[in-house]
């Protein structure tokens, strides 16, 4: 085990990046705890294990870019805004909720950030936004996060066709965590993401690393090309630590163990223990304080449609 | 001026007046100019803002939503309205919901145009009137083209709502003249409503028909034959906006006998929604329940004689009125 970790040693992050990673991690863990106590309504999909994806992309995206997130979007939102209060209030239906408690975990809109709960449907919308950006705000892009399971939806292909045909500044980020709810990728996808992108003449970049600094360095020039209206599919080979939503994890123990072995959290604690332990406790306490404060707020009020 | 020309002029006017306006659809660019020629000339005058798309109804509707999301005005054409079923997710789960599901109103200026209806032998998947499937969706408004409503004004009204609108255009209207009625009748407008009555109405009409634009001429033909053969007089109300329906605007024109006529096939129709709304307001004044007149519960056949058996026509409306008057 130690050998494996040594071989995959992660490079040292700025405190700021590590804090953000830890914020997302402890936010998600807190959500599962709150659900377990019956304090949250509905369902949620945590991004445990995948936090590093939006954190790596964060400085590559600017305020003029549009971001489209999906059902597993807490990390995307927190990376964009660092607003755990607003997001938790949204999920808990409390005052100060970023969308008044109407959208909940999956439906968030703020500035140029939008998430929605139906797989794949935001891709055509993002193509429309990218068309606008290309015409009116050249240099800005539309970034869409999807999972491996979303490649089963036809909307993905209709939009990829348009993105290539119209040379749109569209960045498609695929968080391929190897499982769509409970169905392994091998059971739902023929061929590969890369070959599907190639069918449209769209460049595909595979990220297997979990090292934030390394990912950024490799993606920087590619994202710059997207801004020049060359669409791109970036596929992250990543791991979902937790269940799809709450109690629906039926994976064999080996699969869960493999995800844990690849978890940046343990790896980083091992590789950079001083920095990690200095910040981990602080962020954990911060999230606890946020949860206590938000839980004490009055219910969100909706002014109506 | 023909209805299609009026609509074409309306789109030219929109693109002229609104530099953020886009028109999207399959085969809409010149020289073809759209399957029904409604977009003729647009791409020549406004290259770049009139965009031919692949056969991707879901994507082109989503692109329209994305353009609307970034502050533009978007008009999307679905070549045959039947295919709007392929865009249902974009309309139902994305565009209409987005207006309100983010906790505060998110205005979207977009119109999805749907050439609709039968009578031209296009068969079961190219002849339907799908209005009923879109009734009651929060954040989505439904309009229907009519020969008595100027399309520029209707387009303006739709966009002013700041929410997605579906515009149903009965294909049989495209070649008809605007505002043309039998000399027996006269048309006037009261807000959104077109009111068609006998030129010399005399007493109160014996019955009132509510019918959207595509059925209006069939209703008028029935009204003429009922007058000539039965000596009963009617009034026709043609609303431009089907949903949400402005019931208040209808009330002053209604009497004891009311019918709703539409081309939709039977079952869960727009008319049943109208009847329900009217029963709540008029129950004590009506001689009987509001009558629904629609096409048969059937697919739309291709052969002309079979199509005629299924689709609502003059005779269906004529008989429904006679039954209603008999009580």
Boltz contact constraints between the chains, C-beta under 6 A:
constraints:
  - contact:
      token1: [A, 99]
      token2: [B, 102]
      max_distance: 6.0
  - contact:
      token1: [A, 99]
      token2: [B, 103]
      max_distance: 6.0
  - contact:
      token1: [A, 100]
      token2: [B, 103]
      max_distance: 6.0
  - contact:
      token1: [A, 102]
      token2: [B, 101]
      max_distance: 6.0
  - contact:
      token1: [A, 102]
      token2: [B, 103]
      max_distance: 6.0
  - contact:
      token1: [A, 103]
      token2: [B, 101]
      max_distance: 6.0
  - contact:
      token1: [A, 103]
      token2: [B, 102]
      max_distance: 6.0
  - contact:
      token1: [A, 107]
      token2: [B, 101]
      max_distance: 6.0
  - contact:
      token1: [A, 109]
      token2: [B, 102]
      max_distance: 6.0
  - contact:
      token1: [A, 118]
      token2: [B, 93]
      max_distance: 6.0
  - contact:
      token1: [A, 121]
      token2: [B, 89]
      max_distance: 6.0
  - contact:
      token1: [A, 121]
      token2: [B, 94]
      max_distance: 6.0
  - contact:
      token1: [A, 124]
      token2: [B, 59]
      max_distance: 6.0
  - contact:
      token1: [A, 124]
      token2: [B, 62]
      max_distance: 6.0
  - contact:
      token1: [A, 124]
      token2: [B, 63]
      max_distance: 6.0
  - contact:
      token1: [A, 125]
      token2: [B, 62]
      max_distance: 6.0
  - contact:
      token1: [A, 125]
      token2: [B, 65]
      max_distance: 6.0
  - contact:
      token1: [A, 125]
      token2: [B, 66]
      max_distance: 6.0
  - contact:
      token1: [A, 127]
      token2: [B, 63]
      max_distance: 6.0
  - contact:
      token1: [A, 128]
      token2: [B, 63]
      max_distance: 6.0
  - contact:
      token1: [A, 128]
      token2: [B, 66]
      max_distance: 6.0
  - contact:
      token1: [A, 128]
      token2: [B, 67]
      max_distance: 6.0
  - contact:
      token1: [A, 129]
      token2: [B, 66]
      max_distance: 6.0
  - contact:
      token1: [A, 129]
      token2: [B, 70]
      max_distance: 6.0
  - contact:
      token1: [A, 132]
      token2: [B, 67]
      max_distance: 6.0
  - contact:
      token1: [A, 132]
      token2: [B, 70]
      max_distance: 6.0
  - contact:
      token1: [A, 155]
      token2: [B, 58]
      max_distance: 6.0
  - contact:
      token1: [A, 158]
      token2: [B, 56]
      max_distance: 6.0
  - contact:
      token1: [A, 158]
      token2: [B, 58]
      max_distance: 6.0
  - contact:
      token1: [A, 158]
      token2: [B, 59]
      max_distance: 6.0
  - contact:
      token1: [A, 159]
      token2: [B, 59]
      max_distance: 6.0
  - contact:
      token1: [A, 161]
      token2: [B, 54]
      max_distance: 6.0
  - contact:
      token1: [A, 162]
      token2: [B, 59]
      max_distance: 6.0
  - contact:
      token1: [A, 305]
      token2: [B, 100]
      max_distance: 6.0
